[in-house]
Amino acid sequence: MRRRGLGLRALCREVGLDPSFFSKVLAGKRSPPAEEGDLRKLAAALGVDAPRLIVSAGRIPEEWRRLWDDEALFRDIHRKVTERYREEMPPSPARGEQRAPARTALPEAPPPRAAGNWETGRTRRRQQIESPAGPFGEELL
């Protein structure tokens, strides 16, 4: 949005999204639009690659769905991805062994909010919009 010089309301007007909803998406409080058409409109308005934006929203672009129909192509792509990111992937269990369930740490509780401190909330919202959570928001801003 910054690169194109578009504000939130102008962008939403251009692509037909509700500004309130989209503000929450950028803040990481709501999921990105579910419709691929909306994501493609966003990509066009922002001048970014549509499949990249769709994947960053956790969706599979329509043109990639052909991978499921072509087993050889799917295997080739899976092999290339696995080879490239082998160091980052956890080791597979030996044959016959089962993986131990992953332990997840409990999220840290947010600090208590002072009653009547509207300025703190306002600053927090501004920071969330300026630096949204997740790859989808990073792709947009």
Buried (B, 14 or more C-beta within 10 A) or exposed (E): BEEEEBEBEBBBEBBEBEBEEBBBBBBBEEEBBEEBEBBBBBBEBBEBEBBEBBBBBEBEBEEEEEBEEEEEEEEEEEEEEEEEEEEEEEEEEEEEEEEEEEEEEEEEEEEEEEEEEEEEEEEEEEEBBEEBEBBBBEBBB
